[in-house]
Amino acid sequence: METNQILDEIREINLSYLLLAQQLLREDKVTAMYRLGVSEDVANILENLASSQLLKMATSNILLCRFRFDDRLVAEILSNHNRDRALVQSHATILMAGSPA
């Protein structure tokens, strides 16, 4: 993959993430903060971004979102398809809720 293509993909992911984050925050802030894994300060910033600011942030050469399952146990739980899906998601949710925002 060429560098320009990678940067385009990152920009697209960032823009999608920021638009989704704003939508979630405007609909239900508390739930959105939990789902996004962000603090109230970050939530306020994201919620109040103007379109021009949002586009400017999206053009960063780094991913603005990150995987929240940065420990092995949560990754294994979420990727295990042999168990009851609702139980797996509940278990992962409980573990991730204990992680700091």
Buried (B, 14 or more C-beta within 10 A) or exposed (E): EEEEEEEEEBBEBBBEBBEBBBEBBEEEBEEBBBBBBBEEEBBEBBBEBEEEEBBEBBEEEEEBBEEBBEEEEBEEBBEEEEEEEEEBEEBBEEBBEEEEE
